[in-house]
Amino acid sequence: MKKVETAVVQTKPAFPPLKPKSILFRRFISNRLAVIGAVCLFIIVFICVLAPLLTSHDPLEITVQDRLQPPSAEHWFGTDDFGRDLFSRVIYGSRVSMTVGTSVVIITSILGLIAGLYSAYYRRLDNFIMRINDGLMAFPAILLAIAIMAALGPKMINVIIALSIVYIPTVARSVRSVAITVREQTYIEAIRALGGKSTTIIWRHIAPNCLSPLIIQATFIFAYAVIIEASLSFLGAGTPPPEPSWGNILNDGRTVMKQAWWMTIFPGFAIMLTVLGLNLLGDGLRDLLDPHTNKAKAQE
C-alpha cells in the first residue's frame, strides 16, 4: 500500500494582530466627544504657543481714542475701556490660564501621588495624612483659595501655590483608594515575604496601577484650575492687571456690560471652550483607561 503524505499548509492571518497602543488609539478615535475635547484643547495650546504671531497689537498698549470700539477688521474682538485690543488680550490671557493649569496639575500630581502611595502603604502614616486632607477638603475650593490668596497676595505664582494646596488632598485621596486595593493583592504579599524593599514595592508595583486614575483626575483638576484662576482674577485676588487674564478681562467688562457686550462674551467663550475641551477629554480618557467602564460596555 502506498503511503499518503499530507502537507500542512500554514497560512498567515489576513490581518496582523493589533498592538495594545493601536487598540487604545482606535478606542479613543471612536469616542467622538473625546476627540472633540482633544481638538478644543489643541486649539487653545496652539493659540498659546503662537500668540505673538496671531496678533499685531500689544495687549498692554493703551489708545484712549479707540476705547470701547466694537469688533471690526482692525480689532477683531473690539477694544476695552482703555482702548486696548481685546483680541490680543484674550490670546495672551490664554497663556496665563494654561500656565496656571499646567503648573497646578504637575504639582498636585507629583505631591498627591507621593502622599497617596505612602498613606496607603504605611498605616500609621495614613491616619496623619488623611486627617490633614479631611481638614483641607472641609472647605469649598474657591473659599480656601481666596483665603490663601488673601495671605499671599495677588500674583500668578501665588495662584499656583493656592490651587496646588487646594487640590493636593483630592489627588492624594484618589491615589490612596487605588493603592490600598493593590496593596492587598496576593503578589504584593509574596514580594514582601520574599524580602522586597518597601520603596521598590511602592514605586515599581503599586504606583503604575495608580497612573490611569491619576491621568483622568489631572484633566478635571486642570479644568477646575482654569475656572478658579479666572474667578480669583475676576474678584481681584488673582493675576493682577494690567497683565491680561480671562478673569480680569471679565472684571473690566462687568462695569460696561451694557455698552460693550464683547468684553464679556469673548473671554467667557474662551473659558467655556477650554473647560469643555478638558471635561470631554477627561470623560474620554476615563472610558478608555477605566477597566470597569470597559467591562460594563462589553456586557452591553
Rosetta silent file (secondary structure, phi, psi, omega in degrees, C-alpha in Angstrom):
SEQUENCE: MKKVETAVVQTKPAFPPLKPKSILFRRFISNRLAVIGAVCLFIIVFICVLAPLLTSHDPLEITVQDRLQPPSAEHWFGTDDFGRDLFSRVIYGSRVSMTVGTSVVIITSILGLIAGLYSAYYRRLDNFIMRINDGLMAFPAILLAIAIMAALGPKMINVIIALSIVYIPTVARSVRSVAITVREQTYIEAIRALGGKSTTIIWRHIAPNCLSPLIIQATFIFAYAVIIEASLSFLGAGTPPPEPSWGNILNDGRTVMKQAWWMTIFPGFAIMLTVLGLNLLGDGLRDLLDPHTNKAKAQE
SCORE:     score description
SCORE:     0.000 S_00000001
   1 L     0.000  141.771  179.261    0.000    0.000    0.000 S_00000001
   2 L   -85.563  139.436  177.415    1.176    3.483   -0.793 S_00000001
   3 L   -81.776  134.553  179.515    1.555    5.938    1.965 S_00000001
   4 L   -97.822  116.149 -179.498   -0.407    9.093    1.545 S_00000001
   5 L   -93.387  131.214  179.148    1.545   12.094    2.658 S_00000001
   6 L  -109.930  133.297  179.735   -0.403   15.092    3.812 S_00000001
   7 L  -102.237  132.632  177.901    1.136   18.535    3.820 S_00000001
   8 L   -93.061  116.083 -178.419    0.176   21.037    6.408 S_00000001
   9 L   -95.399  119.476  178.066   -0.110   24.434    4.865 S_00000001
  10 L   -90.834  122.619 -179.848    0.439   27.282    7.269 S_00000001
  11 L  -108.187  139.216  177.053   -1.479   30.327    6.332 S_00000001
  12 L   -79.580  144.342  177.755   -0.787   33.768    7.654 S_00000001
  13 L   -61.747  146.293 -178.395   -3.681   35.654    9.193 S_00000001
  14 L   -60.707  -35.177 -179.424   -5.299   38.136    6.845 S_00000001
  15 L  -127.843  130.345  178.836   -4.736   40.927    9.352 S_00000001
  16 L   -66.595  150.280  179.622   -1.828   41.087   11.821 S_00000001
  17 L   -62.565  142.378 -178.845   -2.798   41.322   15.489 S_00000001
  18 L   -77.137  142.252  175.350   -3.181   44.845   16.759 S_00000001
  19 L   -76.830  155.696  179.626   -0.734   46.191   19.285 S_00000001
  20 H   -55.084  -37.422  179.900   -2.095   47.480   22.619 S_00000001
  21 H   -65.979  -37.668  178.703   -1.241   51.056   21.612 S_00000001
  22 H   -66.536  -37.396  178.645   -3.174   50.668   18.364 S_00000001
  23 H   -64.710  -45.025  179.341   -6.166   49.314   20.245 S_00000001
  24 H   -62.522  -40.992 -179.667   -6.128   52.245   22.666 S_00000001
  25 H   -64.354  -41.973  179.946   -5.792   54.709   19.800 S_00000001
  26 H   -66.691  -38.737  177.367   -8.751   53.172   17.930 S_00000001
  27 H   -63.445  -40.401 -179.821  -10.869   53.225   21.066 S_00000001
  28 H   -66.277  -43.941 -179.566  -10.005   56.876   21.599 S_00000001
  29 H   -63.857  -32.884 -179.274  -10.799   57.808   17.987 S_00000001
  30 H   -71.355  -17.460  177.851  -14.144   56.007   18.220 S_00000001
  31 L   -89.349  101.199 -174.133  -15.145   58.276   21.129 S_00000001
  32 H   -64.564  -39.025 -179.103  -16.342   61.390   19.328 S_00000001
  33 H   -64.815  -39.172  178.501  -16.693   63.505   22.467 S_00000001
  34 H   -65.567  -38.869  178.262  -13.119   62.737   23.500 S_00000001
  35 H   -64.971  -41.900  177.839  -11.864   63.677   20.025 S_00000001
  36 H   -61.710  -42.899  177.950  -13.799   66.954   20.179 S_00000001
  37 H   -62.112  -41.954  178.933  -12.275   67.668   23.587 S_00000001
  38 H   -64.705  -38.243  178.747   -8.774   66.928   22.318 S_00000001
  39 H   -66.303  -43.241  177.917   -9.317   69.234   19.332 S_00000001
  40 H   -60.228  -44.373 -179.728  -10.548   72.069   21.581 S_00000001
  41 H   -67.072  -36.661  178.031   -7.543   71.665   23.857 S_00000001
  42 H   -63.660  -39.235  178.957   -5.191   71.548   20.866 S_00000001
  43 H   -62.288  -44.643 -179.769   -6.632   74.832   19.587 S_00000001
  44 H   -64.288  -43.453  178.704   -6.045   76.526   22.946 S_00000001
  45 H   -64.881  -40.372  177.419   -2.463   75.214   23.176 S_00000001
  46 H   -60.027  -41.880  179.264   -1.831   76.274   19.568 S_00000001
  47 H   -65.683  -40.570 -179.773   -3.049   79.779   20.397 S_00000001
  48 H   -62.533  -45.803 -175.927   -0.834   79.961   23.483 S_00000001
  49 H   -68.268  -39.873 -174.806    2.314   78.938   21.650 S_00000001
  50 L  -102.733   24.376 -178.275    1.761   81.189   18.622 S_00000001
  51 H   -54.821  -45.373 -179.893    0.257   84.170   20.457 S_00000001
  52 H   -63.732  -24.683 -178.078    2.871   86.697   19.191 S_00000001
  53 H   -89.252  -15.137 -174.751    2.224   85.593   15.596 S_00000001
  54 H   -89.914  -13.941 -179.255   -1.569   85.684   15.790 S_00000001
  55 L  -142.406  145.704  179.227   -1.922   89.363   16.637 S_00000001
  56 L  -100.088    0.266 -178.252   -0.097   92.537   15.701 S_00000001
  57 L  -100.961  145.516  174.393   -1.348   94.536   18.696 S_00000001
  58 L   -79.681  126.699 -178.035    0.326   94.853   22.059 S_00000001
  59 L   -66.585  -15.347 -179.477   -2.107   93.648   24.756 S_00000001
  60 L  -103.696   -2.251 -177.052   -0.858   96.391   27.107 S_00000001
  61 L   -74.549  123.528 -178.523   -0.913   99.299   24.618 S_00000001
  62 L   -97.608  126.272  176.260   -3.405  101.972   25.679 S_00000001
  63 L  -130.098   98.010 -171.350   -5.128  104.013   22.973 S_00000001
  64 H   -62.551  -37.345 -177.242   -7.670  106.297   24.591 S_00000001
  65 H   -68.414  -15.011 -179.877   -9.257  107.452   21.326 S_00000001
  66 H  -104.951   15.678 -175.060  -10.124  103.823   20.458 S_00000001
  67 L   -66.471  140.522  176.587  -11.769  102.908   23.748 S_00000001
  68 L    56.251   41.340  174.833  -14.868  100.676   23.646 S_00000001
  69 L   -82.914  135.729  178.933  -14.731  100.139   19.894 S_00000001
  70 L   -70.294  167.378  178.791  -16.980   97.250   18.682 S_00000001
  71 L   -55.005  136.175 -178.638  -15.495   94.280   16.774 S_00000001
  72 L  -152.300 -177.743  179.037  -14.120   95.343   13.388 S_00000001
  73 L   -66.640  -29.855  179.016  -11.497   94.432   10.809 S_00000001
  74 L   -78.260  -43.976  179.376   -8.906   96.376   12.810 S_00000001
  75 L  -123.677  100.729 -172.007   -9.901   94.985   16.199 S_00000001
  76 L   -60.806  -37.670  179.448  -11.499   91.567   15.772 S_00000001
  77 L  -104.836   10.807 -177.222  -12.850   91.402   19.326 S_00000001
  78 L    81.831 -167.513  178.920  -13.194   95.171   19.762 S_00000001
  79 E  -127.100  162.233  179.920  -11.384   97.226   22.402 S_00000001
  80 L   -93.685 -168.961 -175.280  -11.744   97.641   26.148 S_00000001
  81 L   -74.340   -3.449  173.123  -12.330  100.786   28.190 S_00000001
  82 L  -108.744    6.099 -179.244   -8.628  101.731   27.861 S_00000001
  83 L    80.197   10.894  179.047   -8.539  101.267   24.097 S_00000001
  84 L   -80.064  143.995 -178.532   -6.525   98.044   24.319 S_00000001
  85 E   -67.862  120.635 -174.560   -7.096   95.425   21.627 S_00000001
  86 H   -73.415  -32.623  179.360   -9.334   92.759   23.178 S_00000001
  87 H   -61.071  -47.063  179.309   -8.319   90.011   20.746 S_00000001
  88 H   -65.572  -34.591  179.696   -4.668   90.246   21.765 S_00000001
  89 H   -69.415  -38.510  176.921   -5.629   90.379   25.450 S_00000001
  90 H   -68.234  -39.825  179.776   -7.745   87.235   25.172 S_00000001
  91 H   -63.008  -49.091 -179.705   -4.973   85.479   23.224 S_00000001
  92 H   -72.168  -26.287  175.529   -2.306   86.387   25.774 S_00000001
  93 H   -65.089  -28.370  177.340   -4.723   85.680   28.608 S_00000001
  94 H   -63.266  -29.603  178.376   -4.825   82.054   27.474 S_00000001
  95 H   -65.036  -38.493  178.339   -1.139   81.814   28.398 S_00000001
  96 H   -63.817  -48.046 -178.380   -1.939   82.699   31.993 S_00000001
  97 H   -63.381  -43.460 -179.884   -4.700   80.096   32.228 S_00000001
  98 H   -68.378  -36.644  178.125   -2.619   77.372   30.584 S_00000001
  99 H   -65.200  -46.012  179.320    0.419   78.173   32.725 S_00000001
 100 H   -63.757  -47.951 -178.590   -1.613   78.044   35.921 S_00000001
 101 H   -61.512  -46.101 -179.831   -3.472   74.882   34.891 S_00000001
 102 H   -63.877  -43.857 -179.471   -0.337   73.028   33.770 S_00000001
 103 H   -63.678  -43.700 -179.592    1.640   74.024   36.870 S_00000001
 104 H   -64.365  -41.093  179.728   -1.158   73.033   39.231 S_00000001
 105 H   -63.344  -43.816 -179.294   -1.594   69.660   37.502 S_00000001
 106 H   -64.461  -46.992 -177.332    2.143   68.874   37.702 S_00000001
 107 H   -65.771  -48.426 -177.867    2.478   69.895   41.353 S_00000001
 108 H   -66.836  -35.054  179.710   -0.698   68.194   42.546 S_00000001
 109 H   -66.465  -44.334 -178.749    0.020   65.013   40.572 S_00000001
 110 H   -68.548  -53.766 -176.993    3.525   64.614   41.993 S_00000001
 111 H   -69.752  -37.919  178.120    2.779   65.545   45.605 S_00000001
 112 H   -66.320  -37.401  177.480   -0.637   63.879   45.608 S_00000001
 113 H   -64.559  -44.875  179.488    0.861   60.659   44.208 S_00000001
 114 H   -62.733  -48.099 -178.478    3.561   60.601   46.891 S_00000001
 115 H   -63.806  -42.430 -178.806    1.109   61.345   49.706 S_00000001
 116 H   -66.867  -40.966 -178.844   -1.455   58.812   48.461 S_00000001
 117 H   -66.197  -49.068 -177.337    1.057   55.990   47.966 S_00000001
 118 H   -71.975  -30.078  175.333    2.786   56.319   51.337 S_00000001
 119 H   -66.595  -38.396  179.932   -0.510   56.860   53.105 S_00000001
 120 H   -73.443  -31.928 -174.560   -1.870   53.627   51.632 S_00000001
 121 H   -85.444  -39.188 -178.801    1.242   51.567   52.383 S_00000001
 122 L  -104.087  112.750 -174.311    2.049   52.769   55.896 S_00000001
 123 H   -66.246  -36.527  179.753   -0.958   52.501   58.192 S_00000001
 124 H   -67.036  -38.885  179.024    0.468   54.777   60.886 S_00000001
 125 H   -72.210  -25.860 -177.221    1.208   57.497   58.358 S_00000001
 126 H   -60.429  -45.579 -177.522   -2.241   57.069   56.830 S_00000001
 127 H   -62.799  -40.551 -178.630   -4.094   58.480   59.823 S_00000001
 128 H   -67.513  -48.083 -177.612   -1.892   61.586   59.973 S_00000001
 129 H   -66.905  -42.520 -177.154   -2.052   62.395   56.240 S_00000001
 130 H   -68.949  -30.240  176.999   -5.763   61.714   55.881 S_00000001
 131 H   -68.685  -36.678  174.862   -6.676   63.934   58.826 S_00000001
 132 H   -65.200  -42.955  177.685   -4.836   66.829   57.156 S_00000001
 133 H   -59.733  -44.270 -179.996   -6.639   66.017   53.906 S_00000001
 134 H   -61.625  -39.270  179.107  -10.003   65.969   55.660 S_00000001
 135 H   -64.857  -41.013  179.566   -9.313   69.371   57.193 S_00000001
 136 H   -72.091  -36.756 -177.891   -8.414   70.928   53.835 S_00000001
 137 H   -78.853   -7.017  177.669  -11.288   69.279   51.983 S_00000001
 138 L   -71.668  -20.748  179.994  -13.785   70.523   54.570 S_00000001
 139 L   -97.258  143.349  171.969  -13.621   73.974   52.954 S_00000001
 140 L   -59.363  144.119 -173.107  -15.028   74.747   49.494 S_00000001
 141 H   -57.767  -44.862 -176.213  -12.197   75.012   46.977 S_00000001
 142 H   -67.323  -37.875 -179.857  -12.884   78.618   45.972 S_00000001
 143 H   -69.181  -40.913  177.676  -13.151   79.838   49.583 S_00000001
 144 H   -65.469  -38.961  178.152   -9.922   78.119   50.601 S_00000001
 145 H   -64.896  -40.589  178.365   -8.159   79.567   47.545 S_00000001
 146 H   -64.039  -40.490  179.670   -9.409   83.068   48.388 S_00000001
 147 H   -64.151  -41.511  179.400   -8.179   82.710   51.974 S_00000001
 148 H   -68.070  -40.677  178.954   -4.728   81.608   50.823 S_00000001
 149 H   -66.373  -32.353  177.108   -4.547   84.415   48.244 S_00000001
 150 H   -63.921  -32.085  178.950   -5.506   86.939   50.926 S_00000001
 151 H   -82.828  -33.960 -175.073   -2.441   85.833   52.877 S_00000001
 152 H   -91.337  -33.031 -177.299   -0.031   85.569   49.932 S_00000001
 153 L   103.366  156.127 -175.687   -1.148   88.477   47.717 S_00000001
 154 L   -78.257   95.156  173.391   -2.387   88.695   44.117 S_00000001
 155 L  -142.825  154.308 -178.643    0.325   87.147   41.913 S_00000001
 156 H   -63.917  -39.642  178.980    0.222   84.358   39.358 S_00000001
 157 H   -64.063  -34.205  177.684    2.770   82.287   41.288 S_00000001
 158 H   -71.248  -31.694  174.797    0.617   82.649   44.393 S_00000001
 159 H   -63.512  -41.681  178.952   -2.419   81.461   42.437 S_00000001
 160 H   -63.094  -43.982  179.266   -0.471   78.320   41.501 S_00000001
 161 H   -62.846  -45.282 -177.403    0.533   77.746   45.139 S_00000001
 162 H   -63.538  -46.265 -178.675   -3.014   78.297   46.402 S_00000001
 163 H   -69.601  -30.948  176.081   -4.653   75.975   43.872 S_00000001
 164 H   -65.712  -42.729  177.675   -1.994   73.315   44.446 S_00000001
 165 H   -62.851  -36.966 -177.956   -2.740   73.348   48.177 S_00000001
 166 H   -67.098  -40.123 -169.761   -6.451   73.106   47.414 S_00000001
 167 H  -103.921   -5.626  174.032   -6.234   70.094   45.067 S_00000001
 168 H   -60.195  -44.425  178.293   -3.382   68.004   46.512 S_00000001
 169 H   -59.011  -36.679  179.006   -5.796   66.354   49.020 S_00000001
 170 H   -63.228  -45.251  179.012   -8.159   65.372   46.182 S_00000001
 171 H   -66.894  -42.692 -178.634   -5.382   63.653   44.238 S_00000001
 172 H   -60.883  -42.687 -179.836   -3.940   62.034   47.359 S_00000001
 173 H   -67.851  -38.374  178.573   -7.274   60.515   48.342 S_00000001
 174 H   -64.532  -44.561  179.001   -7.905   59.238   44.806 S_00000001
 175 H   -65.986  -40.806 -178.590   -4.457   57.609   44.624 S_00000001
 176 H   -60.038  -41.941 -177.545   -4.804   56.180   48.132 S_00000001
 177 H   -63.002  -37.330  177.816   -8.067   54.403   47.314 S_00000001
 178 H   -74.786  -41.368 -176.770   -6.446   52.604   44.365 S_00000001
 179 H   -65.368  -34.616  178.147   -3.168   51.907   46.184 S_00000001
 180 H   -63.647  -42.015  178.497   -4.948   50.268   49.131 S_00000001
 181 H   -63.166  -42.724  179.963   -6.658   47.823   46.779 S_00000001
 182 H   -68.687  -37.075 -178.422   -3.372   46.984   45.056 S_00000001
 183 H   -60.160  -31.182 -177.757   -1.511   46.635   48.372 S_00000001
 184 L   -84.879    0.675  179.645   -3.839   43.806   49.424 S_00000001
 185 L   -69.592  154.709 -175.387   -3.169   41.753   46.282 S_00000001
 186 H   -64.245  -40.137 -176.366   -1.513   38.358   46.653 S_00000001
 187 H   -68.427  -27.417  175.208    1.521   39.165   44.547 S_00000001
 188 H   -69.116  -41.017  177.008    2.330   42.208   46.732 S_00000001
 189 H   -64.281  -37.373  178.565    2.259   39.973   49.809 S_00000001
 190 H   -65.707  -43.087  178.249    4.509   37.469   48.024 S_00000001
 191 H   -62.779  -40.827  178.554    7.045   40.174   47.131 S_00000001
 192 H   -64.644  -39.132  179.871    7.001   41.390   50.725 S_00000001
 193 H   -68.067  -30.055  178.973    7.514   37.818   52.010 S_00000001
 194 L   -81.032    2.533  176.824   10.493   37.368   49.689 S_00000001
 195 L    93.465   18.654  178.536   12.173   40.383   51.273 S_00000001
 196 L   -65.258  140.360 -179.603   11.264   43.070   48.770 S_00000001
 197 L   -71.876  147.919 -178.291   12.013   46.596   49.929 S_00000001
 198 H   -60.768  -42.056 -179.584    9.091   48.873   50.702 S_00000001
 199 H   -62.508  -40.110  178.518   10.320   51.579   48.329 S_00000001
 200 H   -65.479  -42.029 -179.875   10.584   49.071   45.481 S_00000001
 201 H   -63.800  -42.827 -176.460    7.113   47.713   46.170 S_00000001
 202 H   -65.279  -49.477 -170.148    5.580   51.197   46.294 S_00000001
 203 H   -91.214  -23.020 -179.019    7.140   52.629   43.152 S_00000001
 204 H   -97.174  -29.478 -172.612    7.596   49.555   40.955 S_00000001
 205 H  -115.024  -29.765 -178.245    4.479   47.534   41.727 S_00000001
 206 H   -96.866  -45.594 -175.336    1.848   49.855   43.239 S_00000001
 207 H   -57.301  -43.326  179.891    2.468   53.228   41.571 S_00000001
 208 H   -58.872  -29.354  179.200    1.963   52.034   37.945 S_00000001
 209 H   -74.176  -13.254 -179.015   -1.547   50.848   38.841 S_00000001
 210 H   -97.176   -4.664 -174.453   -2.411   54.369   40.023 S_00000001
 211 H   -69.803  -39.318 -178.754   -1.395   56.178   36.838 S_00000001
 212 H   -60.842  -53.366  176.809   -4.664   55.676   34.939 S_00000001
 213 H   -64.340  -28.189  178.737   -6.934   57.288   37.573 S_00000001
 214 H   -67.410  -41.156  178.634   -4.259   59.937   38.138 S_00000001
 215 H   -64.018  -42.868  179.667   -4.293   60.947   34.452 S_00000001
 216 H   -63.771  -43.994  179.495   -8.081   61.132   34.457 S_00000001
 217 H   -62.676  -34.771 -177.117   -8.080   63.184   37.657 S_00000001
 218 H   -63.844  -37.410 -179.468   -5.489   65.554   36.196 S_00000001
 219 H   -64.838  -39.379  179.498   -7.750   66.613   33.314 S_00000001
 220 H   -72.733  -36.746  176.487  -10.548   67.622   35.670 S_00000001
 221 H   -64.264  -37.198  175.979   -8.163   69.435   38.030 S_00000001
 222 H   -57.881  -46.944 -179.917   -6.848   71.343   35.002 S_00000001
 223 H   -63.382  -43.703  178.651  -10.395   72.478   34.225 S_00000001
 224 H   -62.606  -38.699 -179.403  -11.062   73.447   37.847 S_00000001
 225 H   -64.023  -40.062  178.359   -7.792   75.399   37.964 S_00000001
 226 H   -63.106  -43.981 -178.297   -8.763   77.407   34.870 S_00000001
 227 H   -66.519  -46.439 -176.187  -12.166   78.260   36.358 S_00000001
 228 H   -70.819  -35.886  176.003  -10.874   79.204   39.810 S_00000001
 229 H   -60.987  -43.288  177.737   -7.978   81.233   38.396 S_00000001
 230 H   -64.814  -37.517  179.366  -10.477   83.207   36.329 S_00000001
 231 H   -66.724  -43.343  178.772  -12.721   83.589   39.381 S_00000001
 232 H   -64.295  -42.386  178.235   -9.865   84.852   41.551 S_00000001
 233 H   -66.188  -35.496  177.247   -8.754   87.311   38.865 S_00000001
 234 H   -63.379  -35.960 -179.935  -12.368   88.450   38.450 S_00000001
 235 L   -84.098   -4.257 -179.661  -12.505   89.173   42.189 S_00000001
 236 L    86.975    9.715 -178.491   -9.166   90.995   42.100 S_00000001
 237 L  -108.958    4.853 -177.539   -7.334   88.298   44.071 S_00000001
 238 L  -109.105 -127.109  179.333   -5.661   86.518   41.164 S_00000001
 239 L   -68.374  121.185 -174.894   -3.480   87.734   38.322 S_00000001
 240 L   -76.309  143.702  172.794   -3.123   91.497   38.821 S_00000001
 241 L   -68.550  157.341    9.727   -3.843   93.943   35.971 S_00000001
 242 L   -87.170    2.966  178.466   -2.656   95.166   33.534 S_00000001
 243 L   -59.979  127.125 -174.329   -1.379   91.647   32.739 S_00000001
 244 L   -70.424  132.799  173.189   -4.184   90.069   30.693 S_00000001
 245 L  -143.858  146.112 -178.846   -6.125   87.224   32.252 S_00000001
 246 H   -57.373  -34.764  179.937   -9.547   85.968   31.279 S_00000001
 247 H   -68.418  -47.103 -179.175  -10.773   86.723   34.768 S_00000001
 248 H   -75.038  -21.773  171.577   -9.634   90.342   34.977 S_00000001
 249 H   -66.579  -42.593  176.075  -10.865   90.964   31.410 S_00000001
 250 H   -62.579  -37.549  178.535  -14.302   89.821   32.567 S_00000001
 251 H   -65.000  -39.594  176.826  -13.975   92.104   35.584 S_00000001
 252 H   -64.966  -37.720 -178.585  -13.202   95.067   33.315 S_00000001
 253 H   -77.741  -14.788 -178.318  -16.216   94.252   31.144 S_00000001
 254 H   -62.984  -37.512 -176.553  -18.569   93.913   34.105 S_00000001
 255 L   -77.911  -19.323 -178.124  -18.850   97.660   34.582 S_00000001
 256 L  -122.515   32.193 -173.843  -19.535   98.381   30.881 S_00000001
 257 L   -61.471  -38.282 -178.529  -21.568   95.310   30.023 S_00000001
 258 L   -72.503  -31.664 -178.949  -24.457   97.266   28.505 S_00000001
 259 L   -86.182  -36.109 -173.831  -22.173   99.442   26.384 S_00000001
 260 L  -133.741   82.111 -178.774  -19.573   96.826   25.369 S_00000001
 261 L   -63.754  -26.320 -175.279  -21.003   93.295   25.332 S_00000001
 262 H   -67.943  -20.441 -178.418  -17.882   91.975   23.586 S_00000001
 263 H   -72.686  -18.086  176.936  -15.758   92.478   26.709 S_00000001
 264 H  -108.325  -30.462 -176.412  -17.575   89.651   28.471 S_00000001
 265 H   -67.049  -48.980 -172.349  -18.637   87.419   25.583 S_00000001
 266 H   -70.933  -47.665  175.577  -15.214   86.632   24.127 S_00000001
 267 H   -65.247  -34.344  176.373  -13.253   85.856   27.323 S_00000001
 268 H   -63.184  -40.760  177.704  -16.271   83.938   28.612 S_00000001
 269 H   -65.597  -36.109  178.221  -16.352   81.867   25.425 S_00000001
 270 H   -63.904  -42.859  177.235  -12.613   81.168   25.777 S_00000001
 271 H   -63.404  -43.669 -178.891  -13.139   79.839   29.311 S_00000001
 272 H   -62.616  -43.287 -178.430  -16.098   77.747   28.163 S_00000001
 273 H   -64.022  -42.307 -178.836  -14.166   76.253   25.235 S_00000001
 274 H   -66.066  -48.978 -178.128  -11.182   75.339   27.429 S_00000001
 275 H   -66.311  -39.798  177.730  -13.202   73.787   30.241 S_00000001
 276 H   -62.105  -44.500  179.118  -15.473   71.945   27.808 S_00000001
 277 H   -62.089  -42.266  179.886  -12.483   70.501   25.970 S_00000001
 278 H   -66.868  -40.907  179.601  -10.832   69.338   29.200 S_00000001
 279 H   -66.475  -43.422  177.999  -14.027   67.757   30.530 S_00000001
 280 H   -64.202  -40.134  177.612  -14.723   65.917   27.274 S_00000001
 281 H   -64.815  -40.675  178.204  -11.118   64.739   27.134 S_00000001
 282 H   -63.635  -41.860  177.127  -11.317   63.565   30.739 S_00000001
 283 H   -63.069  -39.438  178.719  -14.518   61.622   30.055 S_00000001
 284 H   -66.249  -41.621  177.599  -12.881   60.006   27.023 S_00000001
 285 H   -66.220  -35.021  177.178   -9.783   59.010   28.987 S_00000001
 286 H   -63.837  -44.882  177.848  -11.980   57.579   31.735 S_00000001
 287 H   -65.048  -29.719 -176.538  -13.825   55.412   29.205 S_00000001
 288 H   -81.398  -39.826 -170.879  -10.507   54.397   27.683 S_00000001
 289 H  -102.241  -18.115 -177.746   -8.458   53.642   30.808 S_00000001
 290 L   -82.843  115.122 -178.112  -11.041   52.572   33.383 S_00000001
 291 H   -65.969  -30.492  179.921  -11.380   48.753   33.221 S_00000001
 292 H   -66.567  -39.522  177.958  -14.756   48.820   34.983 S_00000001
 293 H   -66.145  -42.420  179.261  -16.198   51.111   32.312 S_00000001
 294 H   -64.238  -38.035  179.782  -14.807   48.926   29.511 S_00000001
 295 H   -66.853  -41.530  179.213  -16.229   45.794   31.143 S_00000001
 296 H   -63.829  -40.026  179.418  -19.677   47.347   31.515 S_00000001
 297 H   -68.133  -34.953  179.697  -19.706   48.399   27.844 S_00000001
 298 H   -66.853  -36.410  179.080  -18.596   44.916   26.767 S_00000001
 299 H   -69.331  -32.345  178.417  -21.519   43.370   28.675 S_00000001
 300 L   -68.782    0.000    0.000  -23.978   45.725   26.990 S_00000001
